[in-house]
Amino acid sequence: MTLASTFIADGDSDYGRAGNATWNAFEEIVGALEGGQALAFASGQAATTAVLDLVRPGGTVVAPQHCYSGTFTELHVRADHGLIDLVLVDVTDTEAVIESARHADLLWIESPTNPMLDVADLETTFAGLDDDDRPILAVDNTFATPLRMRPLDLGADVVIHSASKMIAGHSDLILGVAVSRDPDVVDALHSLRTLHGAIAGAMETFLAARGARTLAVRLDRSETSATMLAERLSEHPAVERVRYPGFGPIVSFEVAGGVEAAERVCRASTLLTHATSLGGVETTWERRRRHAAEPEAVPEQLIRMSVGLEDVDDLWADIAQSLAP
Ligand SMILES: *Cc1c(COP(=O)(O)O)cnc(C)c1O
């Protein structure tokens, strides 16, 4: 692991804000998974804001009507400051997305969306935006992971991840990554990273590279359990609605009885951890609207559950006792 801030002159890197061999090892892994050139960032949020910085002041950004709250807030701050025109869309309405994005500067898509798990048809959306005047096509691929969806293959210009989640997978670091095949986009993002200083720590990239080695088995296990739990939840009388896109570790569901019931359920668990974040080896759940920044379109009683690697029957036993009145 390379921790140095400065390097002997005339080598690959001269100062640690511009490059680091331990970042490169992590970037090679994610680049290979997504099929592009990857750049590590200090966090998913840092990768997101670097991509948003590709839009010139006054540009138009088309984004989901609900998505990760940090992205949602950042988009609204930029719009409130008059830096961008923000157009919000339902990402499942492919025709409307294409119409809104046709003359925009950036189309930002999250799919499945956090935490409503809406899935966008990226292939049709991007195929409908193939003229010269098209926007930059960006996808937050944190929820699908490159093992379930490769947006660059479908026509995206840039993909970002919160590597804090599934890629690193152990809830022990904050890290982001952006990936592109377009050398101009890679150069621009590299410059923004160096100038803004939103750089990854060497330790974080080292740990994330180690975590990525088990991504496939963790994802398979979590997904199998998530599928079973989504089915059992949908048959439970205390559950009004289950959202599960059919892949991945995240299940969102709404409990009967509103905010109080949802809070009570999350606090009643003994095996599931009542905590934010997702994509770790341990199962976590929380009522998303307990965060003030969460989009209002997210129902108050919605619980987002990130399924980890525990025994699925142990998980169900704890969920069932938590749901019991
Ligand atoms: C967590 C998350 C982010 C932000 O990533 P950080 O690493 O926490 O900065 C962005 N997008 C999605 C979908 C997320 O879940």
The ligand as a MOL file (V3000), in Angstrom:
LIG
                    3D

  0  0  0     0  0            999 V3000
M  V30 BEGIN CTAB
M  V30 COUNTS 15 15 0 0 0
M  V30 BEGIN ATOM
M  V30 1 C -24.5910 5.8770 -0.6140 0
M  V30 2 C -24.9420 6.2630 -2.0080 0
M  V30 3 C -24.3000 7.3350 -2.6450 0
M  V30 4 C -23.2910 8.2060 -1.9450 0
M  V30 5 O -22.1040 7.5220 -1.7010 0
M  V30 6 P -21.1100 7.8550 -0.4700 0
M  V30 7 O -20.0270 6.8500 -0.6680 0
M  V30 8 O -21.8880 7.6750 0.7910 0
M  V30 9 O -20.6590 9.2610 -0.6410 0
M  V30 10 C -24.6330 7.5980 -3.9610 0
M  V30 11 N -25.5610 6.8760 -4.6140 0
M  V30 12 C -26.2010 5.8480 -4.0350 0
M  V30 13 C -27.2270 5.0860 -4.8130 0
M  V30 14 C -25.9290 5.5160 -2.7200 0
M  V30 15 O -26.5950 4.4960 -2.1460 0
M  V30 END ATOM
M  V30 BEGIN BOND
M  V30 1 1 1 2
M  V30 2 1 2 3
M  V30 3 2 2 14
M  V30 4 1 3 4
M  V30 5 2 3 10
M  V30 6 1 4 5
M  V30 7 1 5 6
M  V30 8 2 6 7
M  V30 9 1 6 8
M  V30 10 1 6 9
M  V30 11 1 10 11
M  V30 12 2 11 12
M  V30 13 1 12 13
M  V30 14 1 12 14
M  V30 15 1 14 15
M  V30 END BOND
M  V30 END CTAB
M  END
